[in-house]
Amino acid sequence: MTEEEIFAKIAQIIEEHFEISADKVTKELSFQDDLNADSIDAVEFVLELEDTFGSEISDEDAEKIATVGDAVKFIKVHQK
């Protein structure tokens, strides 16, 4: 899966979970600062990433995912 395909899927997940239009999602978008995601939002998002991409994301790795770009990079490196 290409980086663009991963980004498009992540943007779709963000649109569903955070009520923001997918076309407004950028790689610089911060989950905490821009989307006001709390810890429950973050856990739900990580679970959705795991389901969508079939990747296991440890709590330690999840804490490092602060922006959409971070999520894209993680999935690209860890995709099966």
N, C-alpha and C positions, 0 to 999 in steps of 0.2 A: 504494500500500500504506500502510495507516495505521501509526502508531507502535505501537499495540497488536499488530498483525500482525507487524511487524518484531521487536518484543520477544519474542513467542511463538516465532518461528523461531530467534532467537538463543538463547533459553533451551533449546530443543531441541538445538541444536548443542553448547551447554555441557554439557548432560546426557550427550550421547554422548562428548564428549572428556574431561570432567573427573570423570565418575562422581559427579555430584551431581544430586539430583532437581530436575527443572525447576520444581517448585512452591517450591523454596527459593531460586531465582534472583531477585534484586532488581536494580534499576537501579544501586544503590549498591555492588553486589558488585565487588570489585577482583580482577582476574585474578592479579596478583602477590601481593597480601597475603592474600586470602581463598581463592584456588584454588591458591596456590603454583605458578603457571605459570612455567616457565623459558622461555628464548628459543625453544627448539624448539616447545614448546606454543603460544607466541604466534604463531610463523610458521604452524603448522598451522591454528590458529584463523582467522587472517587469510585463508589460502587457502580455507578452508571458507566464510568470509563472501563472498569473491569469487565462488566457485562458486554459492553459494545465491542471491545477490542480483544477480549479473552486474555487479558494480562492480569497478573497478580501485582498489586501495588501495596507494598509494606507501609506501615504507619510512618516510618522514618522517611521513605520516599515521598509519601503524600504530603508531608510537611514541607518538602522542598518545592512543591508545585504551587507557585504563587501567582503565575500569570498563565494566560492561554498558551503562550509560546513555550513555557516550561512543560505544560501538559503534552503539547505536540512533540517536543523533543523526547520526553520520557516514552511515549507510546512508540515513536519511530525506532528508538533504540531497543525497546523490549518487545516489539511485536513478534508474533510467532509465525 
